[in-house]
Amino acid sequence: MLFVCTGNLCRSPSAAQLLAARLAEMGPPEVTVESAGTLGASVSVPAELEEEGAAYGLDFSMHQSRRMDPELTGHADLIIGMERSHVREIVLADPPSFARTFTLRELVRRGGLHGPRRRDQPLAGWLEQIGEGRRHVDLLGSSPLDDIPDPMGGTSRDYRAMLAELDTATRTIHLLIWP
């Protein structure tokens, strides 16, 4: 599983750590969770994120931003962007990935409408079902329905809000994919 944001400094590493912690606690243990950015960055995680993330048990001391590449996207069973623009860039670079690439909010919304994956159902089959009716044109523009605001350069309150949303969304994803 791969989470993607712009610089791989705030949203995607936070979501990856939150889901990885949930998987470590509840399973299944064999799932690999990674993060990357469409641009990558050569700066450190913002101090506000380190401070606010500590309340969620997040530790960014070893995190190094990395840029998304075809090897990462090609090996991921599920790719989750934080904005439509991230999903667009992923799908442009790897067109067949469309069926397994969603924004986080879209995945939660569509999964909630469709219901959890059956235990005997392959992840790809569930993603195909929840993605029914999706069109590439739906990725155009930005959308408050699909885009999680980037807190970069914002206040501690912005980081707190992002972390609260990601915590809820990753818990929901865990319940939907591994009921």
C-alpha positions as CSV (number, residue, x, y, z in Angstrom):
1,M,0.0,0.0,0.0
2,L,1.3,3.4,-1.0
3,F,0.2,6.8,0.3
4,V,1.2,9.8,-1.9
5,C,1.2,13.5,-1.3
6,T,3.2,16.4,-2.8
7,G,6.4,16.6,-0.8
8,N,6.2,13.4,1.3
9,L,6.6,15.6,4.4
10,C,3.2,15.8,6.0
11,R,0.1,14.0,4.8
12,S,1.4,10.8,3.2
13,P,4.0,9.9,5.9
14,S,1.4,10.6,8.6
15,A,-1.2,8.4,6.9
16,A,1.4,5.6,6.4
17,Q,2.5,5.7,10.0
18,L,-1.1,5.8,11.3
19,L,-2.2,2.8,9.2
20,A,1.0,0.9,9.9
21,A,0.3,1.3,13.7
22,R,-3.2,0.1,13.2
23,L,-2.0,-3.0,11.2
24,A,0.6,-3.7,13.9
25,E,-2.1,-3.7,16.5
26,M,-4.9,-5.4,14.7
27,G,-3.3,-7.1,11.7
28,P,-2.8,-8.5,9.2
29,P,0.9,-8.4,9.8
30,E,2.0,-9.0,6.2
31,V,0.9,-5.7,4.8
32,T,3.6,-3.2,3.8
33,V,2.7,0.5,4.0
34,E,4.9,3.1,2.3
35,S,4.7,6.8,1.4
36,A,6.1,9.0,-1.3
37,G,5.6,12.4,-2.9
38,T,4.9,13.5,-6.4
39,L,7.7,16.0,-6.1
40,G,9.6,14.8,-3.1
41,A,11.5,17.3,-0.9
42,S,14.9,17.7,0.6
43,V,13.8,19.4,3.8
44,S,12.8,18.0,7.2
45,V,9.3,17.2,8.4
46,P,7.8,20.5,9.8
47,A,8.3,21.0,13.6
48,E,4.6,21.5,14.0
49,L,3.9,18.0,12.6
50,E,6.5,16.5,14.8
51,E,4.9,18.2,17.8
52,E,1.3,17.4,16.9
53,G,2.1,13.9,15.6
54,A,3.5,12.9,19.0
55,A,0.0,12.9,20.4
56,Y,-0.8,10.1,17.9
57,G,2.4,8.2,18.6
58,L,4.0,9.3,15.3
59,D,7.8,9.5,15.1
60,F,9.3,11.3,12.1
61,S,12.9,11.2,13.3
62,M,13.9,8.6,10.7
63,H,11.6,9.9,7.9
64,Q,13.3,10.9,4.6
65,S,11.1,12.3,1.9
66,R,11.2,10.4,-1.3
67,R,9.7,10.9,-4.7
68,M,7.2,8.5,-6.2
69,D,8.6,6.3,-9.0
70,P,7.3,3.6,-11.3
71,E,8.8,0.9,-9.1
72,L,6.8,2.1,-6.0
73,T,3.6,2.5,-7.9
74,G,4.0,-0.7,-9.8
75,H,4.4,-2.9,-6.7
76,A,1.6,-1.3,-4.7
77,D,-1.7,-3.1,-4.5
78,L,-3.5,0.1,-3.5
79,I,-2.3,3.7,-4.1
80,I,-3.9,6.5,-2.0
81,G,-3.4,10.1,-3.0
82,M,-4.2,13.0,-0.7
83,E,-5.6,15.1,-3.5
84,R,-7.0,14.5,-7.0
85,S,-3.8,16.1,-8.4
86,H,-1.8,13.3,-6.9
87,V,-4.0,10.6,-8.4
88,R,-3.8,12.4,-11.8
89,E,0.0,12.4,-11.7
90,I,0.1,8.7,-10.7
91,V,-2.3,7.6,-13.4
92,L,-0.5,9.7,-16.0
93,A,2.8,8.1,-15.2
94,D,1.2,4.6,-14.9
95,P,-2.2,4.4,-16.7
96,P,-3.1,0.9,-15.6
97,S,-2.9,2.0,-12.0
98,F,-6.2,3.9,-12.3
99,A,-8.2,0.9,-11.0
100,R,-6.2,0.8,-7.8
101,T,-5.5,4.5,-7.2
102,F,-7.9,6.7,-5.2
103,T,-7.9,9.8,-3.1
104,L,-8.1,8.9,0.6
105,R,-11.5,10.6,0.9
106,E,-12.8,8.9,-2.2
107,L,-11.7,5.5,-1.0
108,V,-13.4,6.0,2.4
109,R,-16.6,7.4,0.7
110,R,-16.8,4.6,-2.0
111,G,-15.9,1.9,0.5
112,G,-18.5,3.1,2.9
113,L,-21.2,3.1,0.2
114,H,-20.2,-0.4,-1.1
115,G,-19.3,-2.0,2.3
116,P,-16.3,-3.9,3.6
117,R,-14.3,-6.3,1.5
118,R,-15.4,-9.9,2.1
119,R,-12.7,-12.0,3.7
120,D,-12.5,-14.3,0.7
121,Q,-12.5,-11.4,-1.8
122,P,-9.2,-10.3,-3.4
123,L,-8.3,-6.7,-2.8
124,A,-8.3,-6.0,-6.5
125,G,-11.9,-7.4,-6.8
126,W,-13.1,-5.1,-4.0
127,L,-11.3,-2.1,-5.5
128,E,-13.0,-2.9,-8.9
129,Q,-16.4,-3.0,-7.2
130,I,-16.0,0.2,-5.3
131,G,-14.5,1.9,-8.4
132,E,-17.4,1.0,-10.6
133,G,-18.5,4.0,-12.6
134,R,-15.3,6.0,-12.0
135,R,-14.1,8.0,-14.9
136,H,-10.7,9.7,-15.6
137,V,-12.5,13.0,-16.1
138,D,-13.5,12.8,-12.4
139,L,-9.9,13.5,-11.6
140,L,-9.9,17.0,-13.2
141,G,-9.6,20.0,-11.0
142,S,-9.5,20.1,-7.3
143,S,-12.4,19.2,-5.0
144,P,-13.2,19.8,-1.3
145,L,-14.9,16.4,-1.5
146,D,-11.7,14.6,-2.4
147,D,-8.7,16.8,-1.4
148,I,-7.2,16.8,2.1
149,P,-5.8,20.3,2.7
150,D,-2.0,20.5,2.8
151,P,-1.0,22.0,6.3
152,M,2.5,22.8,5.1
153,G,3.3,26.4,6.2
154,G,0.2,26.5,8.4
155,T,-0.5,26.6,12.1
156,S,-0.4,23.8,14.6
157,R,-4.2,23.8,14.4
158,D,-3.9,22.9,10.7
159,Y,-1.6,20.0,11.5
160,R,-3.9,18.8,14.2
161,A,-6.9,18.9,11.9
162,M,-5.0,17.0,9.2
163,L,-3.9,14.3,11.7
164,A,-7.4,13.9,13.2
165,E,-8.8,13.4,9.7
166,L,-6.1,11.0,8.7
167,D,-6.5,9.0,11.9
168,T,-10.2,8.6,11.3
169,A,-9.7,7.8,7.6
170,T,-7.0,5.2,8.2
171,R,-9.1,3.5,10.9
172,T,-12.0,3.4,8.4
173,I,-9.8,1.9,5.7
174,H,-8.6,-0.7,8.0
175,L,-12.1,-1.7,8.9
176,L,-13.2,-1.7,5.2
177,I,-10.3,-3.7,3.8
178,W,-9.5,-6.1,6.7
179,P,-12.9,-6.5,8.5
